[in-house]
Amino acid sequence: MTCGRAKRPFLAVLCLCCLTASACGTPEGDLQVEATVTTPSNTESTPSNEESSGPSTTLGAIADLTTTTTDDTVTTTGSSNTNGSSTTTTSDNTLPTSTSNNPTTTTTTTMVPVEVAVSPWPQDPRTADDREWTVRIETSWSHDPAAFTQGLETQDGIIYESTGLYGESRLRALDGGDELRSVAIDSDLFGEGLTLVGDEIIQLSWREGRALRWDRETFEPLGEFRYDGEGWGICWDQVGSRLLMSDGTATLTHRERNGFEVVATTTVVHNDEPVMRINELECVDGLVVANIWMTNEIIVLDPDSGDVLVSIDAASLAAEAGISADETHAVLNGVAYQGDGKWILGGKNWPLQFLVTLAVD
């Protein structure tokens, strides 16, 4: 062994720095827990079978010993001898240490586990098998049954909701069932889906070709985008840095963030057939989760190929919310990913919203 400060190995006597434990280096990478027992000053150290670098001791003056063990190190430490000097014994793979007449504090090192994010999916949709996907309810809360839900988003524990119908359309911020703030949009606009892009909310209108822009914190208007055709659902694809928008057909429109220009379109298909009435959208993990208008079905699709990867049966939520089959307008609509594998789902004029996980049966 070589002392941390000495330039040469031990010969007959340790360098001065090694007479003090703090002067010698400890090998990097060792996780060491130290415990030192202080004994009375009239005791002496136990001799080692190896050479001693300090004053010799006698068999008649044996003190209690403390052994500290690390991955590579075993250190035996004794108390001070009667003349007040310290004795340090060393051997192969042994760090030199010395003792003090003052008590020392035991030090422990705790390893903190790293948190691992929970996947949104019970299986990777890109490689999913043929088993049926369903929803499992974690909890639910009250929801205004007068709210004709068109789109949901969530961030920092707040739910953002767009509602529809002429003269009744609003933008709302919710904490569970409690409304934190709300703003009405023009009575000649029919509110549709919405999405969050940083600190901005983009809210579509149905047939008016206007996408309203709002400050997320204050709901102050920031302007608007214009577009041709109908607006149904919209989401911000962070992976692809693009807005994805539905118009009630099988077409998914890719739009540029700053000017809302069309950059591409994709036809959504399942078993080689176009999927019509794509409605509210949620972008997650580079994929799109979409409601299908007039059903309680949700699909997961690839926005580049247009392929439907998974179909999710969420009819149990309508039954739990007390929605009867003849309430054809009150279908599932609104999907937001909360994180940690949990999703917020709701419906048009539903008295409840739900926190669910996706499951494979």
Sequence and secondary structure as in RCSB ss.txt:
>XXXX:A:sequence
MTCGRAKRPFLAVLCLCCLTASACGTPEGDLQVEATVTTPSNTESTPSNEESSGPSTTLGAIADLTTTTTDDTVT
TTGSSNTNGSSTTTTSDNTLPTSTSNNPTTTTTTTMVPVEVAVSPWPQDPRTADDREWTVRIETSWSHDPAAFTQ
GLETQDGIIYESTGLYGESRLRALDGGDELRSVAIDSDLFGEGLTLVGDEIIQLSWREGRALRWDRETFEPLGEF
RYDGEGWGICWDQVGSRLLMSDGTATLTHRERNGFEVVATTTVVHNDEPVMRINELECVDGLVVANIWMTNEIIV
LDPDSGDVLVSIDAASLAAEAGISADETHAVLNGVAYQGDGKWILGGKNWPLQFLVTLAVD
>XXXX:A:secstr
   SS SS   SS  GGGGSGGGS   TT    B      TT      SS BSS    TTS    EEEE SS EE
EE    TTS   BB  TT       SS    B            S SS GGG  S  EEEEEEEEEE  TT  EE
EEEEETTEEEEEE STTT EEEEEETTEEEEEEE  TT  EEEEEEETTEEEEEESSS EEEEEETTT  EEEEE
E SS   EEEEETTTTEEEEE SSSEEEEE TTT  EEEEEE EETTEE   EEEEEEETTEEEEEETTSSEEEE
E TTT BEEEEEE HHHHHHTT  TT TTS EEEEEEEETTEEEEEETT SEEEEEEEEE 
